[in-house]
Amino acid sequence: MKIKVGNIPEEGLEFRFSREGEKFLELLPENDERDFSLSTLEVYGSVLKVRETVSLQLKMETVIEMECGRCLELAVYPVKAEMVYTLVPSGGRVGEEDPSQSDEDLNFGYYSDDVIDLDPLVMEQVVLRVPIKPLCSDLCKGLCPRCGTNLNTGSCECRSEALDPRFSALKNFKVTK
């Protein structure tokens, strides 16, 4: 969704839109590996303009689905997030970013051509909420390293005391004082 800054009334503007998650995933670079999917994104918020400075409040809701890092079953993460941005005209700045930005600076940005495109801002927030190590539950037992059985749904016949053959010489090792 795009907002034309010149069309924002003095009292501000409220907006609401929803979009299929797959449409947002198309914003990611083509060579970027997508290991998650999104349900429909619900985005709503308000925008207020004071001279050329725009204050933007966004709220979004979606569900991120990925494979569990232990058992490979579906892990579901409901996301509800709120963001606040302050945007100013770019004034010819392109790609200028300071790596030493503070947290407050991360909520500051630029718009160009009198238009604010909300899609990249929302996608940025979604990507920030994708877990690095997804789990279907905190108590996930994972897969058996020998036979691959999902230990959450049943047990396997593998011997738990199976010893790595590289350590077999240490099996009979005794420490005496």
Residue pairs with C-beta under 8 A, 6 or more apart in sequence:
1 15
1 17
1 43
1 117
1 118
1 119
2 115
2 116
2 117
2 118
3 13
3 15
3 47
3 115
3 116
3 118
4 114
4 115
5 49
5 52
5 54
5 111
5 114
5 115
5 116
6 114
7 13
8 47
8 48
8 49
8 54
10 49
12 46
12 47
12 48
12 49
13 46
13 47
13 48
14 44
14 45
14 46
15 44
15 45
15 46
15 47
16 42
16 43
16 44
17 43
17 44
18 40
18 41
18 42
18 43
19 40
19 41
19 43
20 40
20 41
21 37
21 38
21 39
21 40
21 41
21 62
22 37
22 38
24 38
24 41
24 119
24 122
24 123
24 126
25 34
25 37
25 38
27 119
27 120
27 123
28 34
28 123
28 127
35 66
35 67
36 64
36 65
36 66
36 130
36 134
37 64
37 65
37 66
38 62
38 63
38 64
38 65
38 126
39 62
39 63
39 65
40 62
41 60
41 61
41 62
41 122
41 126
42 60
42 61
42 62
43 58
43 59
43 60
43 118
43 122
44 58
44 59
44 60
45 56
45 57
45 58
45 59
46 56
46 57
47 54
47 55
47 56
47 57
47 116
48 54
48 55
49 55
52 88
52 89
53 86
53 87
53 88
54 86
54 87
54 88
54 111
54 116
55 84
55 85
55 86
55 87
56 83
56 84
56 85
56 86
56 87
56 116
56 121
57 82
57 83
57 84
58 82
58 83
58 84
58 85
58 118
58 121
58 122
58 125
59 80
59 81
59 82
59 83
60 79
60 80
60 81
60 83
60 122
60 125
60 126
61 78
61 79
61 80
62 78
62 79
62 126
63 76
63 77
63 78
63 79
64 76
64 77
64 79
64 126
64 129
64 130
64 131
65 74
65 75
65 76
65 77
66 74
66 75
66 77
66 130
66 131
66 134
67 73
67 74
67 75
67 134
68 74
68 75
68 134
68 135
68 136
68 140
69 75
69 133
69 134
69 135
70 135
70 136
70 140
70 141
70 142
70 143
71 136
71 140
71 141
71 142
71 143
71 150
71 151
71 152
72 143
72 150
73 136
73 150
73 152
74 136
75 131
75 134
75 135
75 136
76 136
77 129
77 131
77 134
79 126
79 129
81 125
81 129
83 107
83 121
83 125
84 107
85 107
85 108
85 109
85 121
86 107
86 108
86 109
87 108
87 109
87 110
87 111
87 116
88 108
88 109
88 110
88 111
89 110
89 111
89 112
89 114
90 110
90 111
90 112
91 110
93 110
98 105
109 121
111 117
136 152
140 152
141 151
141 152
142 151
142 152
143 149
143 150
143 151
144 151
144 156
144 158
146 156
146 158
146 162
147 156
147 157
147 158
149 155
149 156
149 158
163 171
